[in-house]
């Protein structure tokens, strides 16, 4: 399964070891933000404060990592 996935177009376009284009980074960051915001809103409506805090921390780490940790090519 690992070998198959690494040979897919999805993996090749988003291989973060060699770096990513600004467009790819932006696409991933926007997608993750959209999906995480849905979870954030749903937990907020249910009053799950701890879940929202954890999700916010994960989102911040994700933004910092893709902004500063992944090389832009």
HELIX and SHEET records of a PDB file:
HELIX    1   1 UNK A    2  UNK A    6  1                                   5    
HELIX    2   2 UNK A    9  UNK A   13  1                                   5    
HELIX    3   3 UNK A   22  UNK A   46  1                                  25    
HELIX    4   4 UNK A   49  UNK A   64  1                                  16    
HELIX    5   5 UNK A   65  UNK A   69  3                                   5    
END                                                                             
